[in-house]
Each structure stands twice: as C-alpha cells, then as structure tokens.
Amino acid sequence: MVKIRLRRVGATKRPSYRIVAADSRSPRDGRFLEILGYYNPLTDPATVVIKEERVRYWVEHGAQPTEVVARLIAQRGVLTTAITVAEPEVSVPEPAPAPEAVSPTIEEAAVETERPRRTVRRRATAEDPATAEEPAAGAEPPRRTTRRRTTAEQPESQTGTGDGEEAKQESGDGP
C-alpha cells in the first residue's frame, strides 16, 4: 500500500520534512516513490509547499495520507473532498450475560472438587531403563551441550606452557 507521509531531513535538532509518496513497508527516511512537497515547522508561520496535482493523482490511485499529512493537506485546501485516514477496525465483543447462580447438589459439589492426578514423567536412569521414553518417528535427537574446559583441564599446547617457551628460555631470548 502506498502512503503519503513525512520524511525527515535537516540537521540535528533542526527538523525539516519532505512530503513523499512511499511504500508503507519502507522505513521513515528510506526509499520513496515521489517527492510531493516539503514542510518546515520551525518557521513562523510553518512553511508548507505541496504539489497539488501530484497529491490528487496519488490519492485517486489509492494512496493513504497519514494523520499529519492529511491535516496539512486540509489546511492548504489541496483537495476539495475530505480525506479520510484509514483506521483499523476494532470490534469489541459484547460481554455475555452472567449465568444465574444455582447452588449445586452435594453429589455435584463432590465431583467438582475431585481433580485428576497429574502424571509425572521420570527420566531414564542406568538402573531403570524401562522408564525411558522412545522418541517419536522422525523426531530429531536432543542436542547435546558441551561444557567449557577450565585451564587445568586444557592440554599443554593450548595453555602456553609447551615446548616453545622452554626453547626461548634456554636460548636466552626470553626475559
């Protein structure tokens, strides 16, 4: 969907905007289809310049102006017909009437208080392999995580105390 919206230009803390026709999925200051005018809110009064015929063209072809741009267009009197900004439809369901309070009989109250027991799954252990669950057909095996080795567990070649440093010390190159 094409939107007619503002694109920020200008220096830091000195905003100025271009009025552009852009795809609604593109970022605010990203790619656009056409520049339709500009807006400078820092001047007194604010400067608004709009290419009227191009705005009419885009609106006739289904472009939706944002709220701010629709207000600017209406102030300038560019379009004779009112521009309606598409608002999302929100349907609020009506609350259902509350059921009448009926006191349950003794048997019904006893049935309601009984809760089904939760089943607890146990993991398979070496002593009891019967509790192991078999994986479903086509299921991937669980991923294994590796733990990091501490410096005490690392081989000598990775800790830096290998033959290379001993050779340096013997030759006198080291400190």
C-alpha positions in Angstrom: 0.0 0.0 0.0 1.3 3.5 -0.8 1.3 6.1 1.9 1.7 9.8 1.7 3.8 10.7 4.7 6.6 12.9 6.1 10.3 12.1 5.5 12.6 13.8 8.0 15.5 15.8 6.5 17.6 18.6 8.1 20.3 18.9 10.8 20.2 17.6 14.3 17.5 19.5 16.4 16.6 21.4 13.2 14.0 19.2 11.6 12.5 19.8 8.2 10.3 17.3 6.3 9.6 16.3 2.8 6.1 15.1 1.9 6.6 11.9 -0.1 4.7 9.0 -1.5 6.3 5.8 -0.2 5.5 2.1 0.2 4.1 1.6 3.7 6.8 -1.2 4.4 9.8 1.1 3.7 11.4 2.9 6.6 10.6 6.5 7.5 13.7 8.0 5.9 14.1 5.2 3.4 13.1 4.7 -0.2 10.2 6.6 -1.6 8.3 6.9 -4.9 8.0 10.6 -5.4 8.5 13.9 -3.5 5.2 15.8 -3.2 6.3 18.8 -1.3 8.0 20.0 1.9 7.1 21.2 5.4 9.3 23.3 7.8 7.7 23.6 11.2 10.4 25.9 12.6 9.5 29.0 10.6 6.8 31.3 11.9 4.3 30.5 10.4 5.2 27.0 9.3 6.2 26.6 5.7 4.1 24.1 3.7 4.6 23.6 -0.1 2.6 20.9 -1.8 2.4 19.8 -5.4 -1.4 19.8 -5.6 -1.8 17.8 -8.9 0.6 15.1 -7.8 -1.2 14.7 -4.4 -4.5 14.4 -6.2 -3.0 11.8 -8.6 -1.7 9.6 -5.7 -5.0 9.9 -3.7 -7.0 8.9 -6.7 -4.8 5.9 -7.2 -5.4 4.7 -3.6 -2.6 6.3 -1.6 -3.5 6.9 2.1 -2.1 10.1 3.8 -1.0 9.8 7.4 -2.8 11.9 10.0 -0.3 14.8 10.0 -0.1 14.9 6.2 -3.9 14.8 5.9 -4.1 17.8 8.3 -1.5 19.7 6.2 -3.4 19.0 3.0 -6.7 20.0 4.5 -5.1 23.3 5.8 -3.8 24.1 2.4 -7.1 23.3 0.7 -5.5 21.0 -1.8 -8.4 18.6 -2.1 -12.0 19.7 -2.2 -13.2 16.4 -0.8 -12.5 15.3 2.7 -9.6 12.9 3.1 -10.3 10.1 5.5 -7.4 8.3 7.1 -7.8 4.6 7.2 -8.3 3.4 10.8 -8.0 -0.2 11.8 -11.4 -1.7 12.6 -11.7 -2.8 16.2 -14.6 -5.0 17.1 -15.4 -5.2 20.8 -17.5 -8.3 21.6 -20.4 -7.6 24.0 -20.0 -9.4 27.3 -22.1 -12.5 27.7 -24.8 -12.2 30.3 -23.8 -13.8 33.6 -25.5 -17.1 34.3 -27.8 -17.3 37.3 -26.3 -18.6 40.4 -27.6 -22.1 41.2 -26.3 -23.9 44.3 -25.0 -27.4 43.3 -26.2 -30.5 44.9 -24.0 -32.4 47.3 -23.0 -35.0 44.6 -22.2 -32.3 42.0 -20.1 -30.5 44.6 -18.1 -33.7 45.3 -17.5 -34.3 41.6 -16.3 -30.7 41.1 -13.8 -30.9 43.9 -12.1 -34.0 42.7 -9.2 -33.2 40.4 -7.5 -35.6 38.1 -4.0 -36.6 39.2 -1.1 -35.2 37.2 1.2 -37.7 35.7 4.9 -37.2 36.5 7.4 -38.3 33.9 10.6 -39.7 35.1 13.9 -39.6 33.2 15.6 -42.9 32.3 18.4 -43.8 34.5 21.0 -46.5 34.2 19.3 -48.6 36.8 15.8 -48.3 35.4 15.9 -48.1 31.5 12.2 -49.1 31.4 11.2 -45.5 32.2 12.9 -44.2 29.1 10.6 -42.7 26.6 11.1 -43.7 23.0 11.3 -40.8 20.6 8.6 -40.3 18.1 9.1 -41.4 14.5 11.0 -38.8 12.6 11.9 -36.8 15.7 15.4 -35.3 15.9 17.6 -36.4 18.8 18.1 -33.9 21.6 21.1 -31.6 21.1 24.0 -32.1 23.4 25.7 -29.2 25.0 29.4 -29.1 25.6 30.9 -27.6 28.7 33.9 -25.4 28.6 37.2 -26.7 29.8 38.9 -25.0 32.7 42.5 -24.0 32.3 43.5 -27.0 34.4 41.8 -29.4 32.0 43.2 -27.8 28.8 46.0 -29.7 27.0 49.5 -28.2 27.4 49.6 -27.0 23.8 46.6 -24.6 24.5 47.8 -23.3 27.9 51.0 -21.8 26.5 53.4 -23.8 28.7 54.5 -26.0 25.7 57.9 -26.5 24.2 58.1 -23.1 22.6 58.5 -21.1 25.7 61.1 -23.6 27.2 63.1 -23.2 24.0 63.1 -19.4 24.3 64.3 -19.5 27.9 67.1 -21.9 27.0 68.3 -19.8 24.1 68.3 -16.6 26.2 65.8 -14.7 24.0 63.2 -14.5 26.8 63.2 -12.3 29.9 
